[in-house]
């Protein structure tokens, strides 16, 4: 890793791959949308992608959009894991 490179090589690609793997797709939405651990993991992976964004260097101000997005995703993940968040229902079913 060079001194200019903030993360180990392929970190971002690995995080994106993990996020794709954990994202609940349309096919599995109804079966997995209410699983707190699954939803928390999906949100954690998304937060990691934001933190590893190359336009978000480690010494960037705390108010960058990537950091704010990562914080929101982490808070969402914690909400799912703590049982504070629940499935809001499917908008296509009138909920």
Secondary structure by P-SEA (a helix, b strand, c coil): cccccccccaaaaaaaaaaaaacccccccccccccaaaaaaaaaaaaaaaaaccccccccccccaaaaaaaaaaaaaaaaaaccccccccccccc
